[in-house]
Amino acid sequence: MKFCFAGTYSRKRMADALMESPYVLESFFYIQDWQMEYLKSRDLFLLDSGAFSFINTGKVVDWDMFLDRYVAFIKLHNIKYYFELDIDQIIGVKETRKLRDRLEDQVGWKSIPVWHTIRGLDEWEVLCKNYDYVCTSLSGFTDTSRWFRKNKHKPLHAFLDIAQKHNAKVHGLGFTAIPKLKIHNRLYSIDSTSWLMGARKGQFNLFVNGEIKNTTVPSDKRVESLEKIDRHNFAEWRKFQKYAEKYL
């Protein structure tokens, strides 16, 4: 299983360390110019459209203009793996599908479709039949991920069975619940921003026996800098990345 570091756009100060990760997911909504050479040289670089970022903002977006900018960016940088604009909750499934068709037609190669519960269960098999790489949200911030959690991720077994039948790779968006990953180890790739949380919470992460543990910095101790926490936590999650590739 390939663990992709996400949210790297916010850590320019760690550009040297980030080079150690062969797998990265970044959002078109947040991507920075300084990242591009680094991202394009990765063994696996997944580009999220960033459209999800608008769902809870209430902003009115010109999706045609957004798509045109997204297409131009993908073609300029020849990005092999890019996600569709998964905005079913904003414009509906039918219109989202139209945008995906237009997106792929203009780019010239297929996107990674993102399944949401609003699309219906049968749609998952349709996607697996027609795409080599598919995706669903497993993070905790969407109706889809809440549905998987409510059902204790049991449906994921069936989803992976269907994908395996059609030789489709599956990406789990925002999924680093490690005990669950050990059960659902047929996921091809996952991503997470969890490695970034330590500096915000004053926590050092530790990779121990296949798990990430958190150690809170004592209140009477002072950390030299947030960068020190970031670099330490990145190194621990890098250990997890190696572990996931070998054992999950």
C-alpha positions in Angstrom: 0.0 0.0 0.0 1.3 3.4 -0.9 0.9 6.1 1.7 0.9 9.6 0.2 1.9 12.6 2.2 -0.8 15.3 1.7 -0.7 19.0 2.6 3.0 19.4 1.7 2.2 22.9 0.2 2.3 24.3 3.7 5.9 23.1 4.5 8.2 24.9 2.2 10.7 25.1 5.1 10.9 21.3 4.9 11.5 21.0 1.1 14.7 19.0 1.6 13.0 16.5 3.9 10.0 16.1 1.6 12.2 14.9 -1.2 12.5 11.6 0.8 8.9 10.7 0.2 8.2 8.9 -3.2 4.4 9.3 -2.8 2.5 12.6 -2.5 -1.0 13.9 -3.0 -1.5 17.6 -3.4 -4.5 19.8 -4.1 -4.8 22.0 -7.1 -6.6 24.5 -4.8 -3.5 24.9 -2.6 -0.5 23.9 -4.8 2.5 26.2 -4.8 5.0 27.0 -7.6 7.9 25.8 -5.5 6.5 22.3 -5.3 6.2 21.5 -9.0 9.6 20.1 -9.8 9.5 18.1 -6.6 6.0 16.7 -7.2 6.6 15.8 -10.8 9.7 13.8 -9.8 7.8 11.5 -7.4 7.1 7.9 -8.1 3.4 8.5 -7.5 1.9 12.0 -7.6 -1.8 12.3 -7.2 -3.5 15.7 -8.0 -6.7 16.4 -6.2 -8.9 19.0 -7.9 -9.4 20.9 -4.7 -13.1 21.3 -5.5 -14.1 19.8 -2.2 -12.7 22.8 -0.5 -15.6 24.9 -1.7 -18.4 22.6 -0.4 -18.7 24.3 3.0 -17.7 27.8 2.1 -20.9 29.0 0.6 -19.0 30.7 -2.2 -20.4 30.9 -5.7 -17.9 29.3 -8.1 -17.7 29.4 -11.9 -17.1 25.7 -12.4 -16.5 26.1 -16.1 -13.7 28.5 -15.5 -12.3 26.4 -12.7 -12.3 23.3 -14.9 -10.5 25.3 -17.7 -7.8 26.3 -15.3 -7.5 22.7 -14.0 -7.2 21.3 -17.5 -4.5 23.8 -18.4 -2.5 23.0 -15.3 -2.8 19.2 -15.9 -1.7 19.5 -19.5 1.1 22.0 -18.8 2.7 19.7 -16.2 1.6 16.4 -17.9 0.1 15.0 -14.7 -0.8 11.4 -15.2 -3.0 10.9 -12.1 -5.6 13.6 -11.4 -9.0 13.5 -9.7 -12.3 14.6 -11.2 -14.2 17.5 -9.8 -16.2 15.6 -7.2 -18.8 18.2 -6.5 -21.9 16.0 -6.6 -23.2 17.7 -3.4 -23.0 21.1 -5.0 -24.3 20.6 -8.6 -25.7 17.1 -8.5 -24.5 13.7 -9.9 -25.6 14.3 -13.5 -23.9 17.7 -13.9 -20.7 16.4 -12.2 -20.6 13.5 -14.6 -20.8 16.0 -17.5 -17.9 18.0 -16.1 -15.9 14.8 -15.8 -16.6 13.9 -19.4 -15.5 17.4 -20.5 -12.5 17.3 -18.3 -11.2 14.0 -19.7 -12.0 15.0 -23.3 -9.9 18.2 -22.9 -7.0 16.6 -21.0 -6.8 13.6 -23.3 -6.6 10.8 -20.6 -8.8 9.5 -17.9 -9.2 11.0 -14.5 -9.6 9.2 -11.1 -13.3 9.3 -10.4 -14.4 9.8 -6.8 -17.3 7.7 -5.6 -19.8 9.3 -3.1 -22.9 7.7 -1.6 -25.1 10.1 -3.5 -24.0 8.2 -6.7 -25.6 5.0 -5.5 -24.0 1.6 -4.9 -24.3 0.3 -8.5 -22.2 3.2 -9.7 -19.1 1.8 -7.9 -19.0 -1.2 -10.2 -19.6 1.0 -13.2 -16.6 3.0 -12.3 -14.4 0.0 -11.6 -15.3 -1.4 -15.0 -14.4 1.7 -16.8 -11.4 3.1 -14.9 -8.1 1.6 -13.9 -7.8 3.8 -10.8 -10.8 4.7 -8.7 -11.3 6.5 -5.4 -13.6 7.0 -2.4 -13.6 9.3 0.6 -12.7 7.6 3.8 -11.5 10.5 5.9 -14.2 11.6 8.3 -15.3 14.9 6.7 -17.8 13.8 4.1 -21.2 12.0 4.1 -19.5 9.1 2.3 -16.8 8.6 5.0 -19.4 8.9 7.7 -21.4 6.2 5.9 -18.4 3.9 5.9 -17.7 4.6 9.5 -21.4 4.1 10.6 -21.2 0.7 9.0 -17.8 0.0 10.6 -16.2 0.0 7.2 -17.7 -3.4 6.4 -18.9 -2.3 3.0 -15.3 -1.6 2.1 -14.7 -5.3 1.8 -17.3 -5.6 -0.9 -16.1 -2.5 -2.6 -12.5 -3.9 -2.8 -13.9 -7.2 -4.0 -15.6 -5.4 -6.9 -12.5 -3.4 -7.7 -10.3 -6.5 -7.6 -12.7 -8.3 -10.0 -12.2 -5.5 -12.5 -8.5 -5.0 -11.8 -9.1 -1.5 -10.6 -6.7 0.2 -8.1 -8.5 1.9 -5.2 -7.3 5.1 -3.4 -8.7 5.8 0.0 -8.9 9.6 0.5 -7.8 10.8 3.9 -7.6 7.3 5.4 -4.9 6.5 8.0 -6.9 4.6 10.6 -4.0 2.1 10.8 -6.0 -0.8 12.5 -8.5 -0.5 9.7 -5.8 -0.4 7.1 -4.5 -3.7 8.3 -7.9 -5.2 7.6 -8.4 -3.4 4.3 -4.9 -3.9 3.0 -6.1 -4.3 -0.6 -6.3 -0.5 -1.0 -3.6 0.5 -3.5 -3.0 3.9 -2.0 -4.1 6.3 0.7 -3.2 9.8 1.8 -3.4 11.9 4.9 -2.5 15.2 6.5 -2.2 13.6 9.9 1.6 14.1 9.9 0.9 17.9 10.1 -1.2 17.8 13.2 1.6 17.3 15.7 3.0 20.9 15.5 -0.5 22.3 16.0 -1.2 20.1 19.0 2.3 20.1 20.5 2.6 16.3 19.9 5.5 14.2 18.8 4.5 11.2 16.7 6.3 7.9 17.2 6.1 4.9 14.9 6.0 1.8 17.1 5.2 -1.8 16.0 3.3 -0.7 12.9 1.4 2.0 14.8 1.7 5.8 15.1 1.6 6.8 18.8 1.4 10.4 20.1 3.5 11.9 22.8 2.4 15.3 24.2 5.2 17.7 24.9 5.1 18.4 28.7 3.7 21.8 29.7 7.0 22.6 31.5 9.1 21.8 28.5 9.8 24.1 25.6 10.2 23.0 22.0 12.8 24.9 20.1 10.6 25.4 17.1 7.5 24.0 15.3 9.8 23.0 12.5 11.6 20.6 14.8 8.3 18.9 15.6 7.3 18.8 11.9 10.6 17.3 10.9 10.5 14.7 13.6 6.9 13.7 12.8 7.6 13.6 9.1 10.4 11.1 9.8 8.1 8.9 11.9 5.4 8.9 9.2 8.1 8.2 6.6 8.8 5.0 8.7 5.1 4.2 8.4 5.2 4.8 4.7 7.9 2.2 4.3 6.0 -0.2 6.6 2.8 0.2 4.6 4.5 -0.5 1.3 6.1 -3.6 2.6 3.4 -5.1 4.9 0.0 -3.6 4.1 
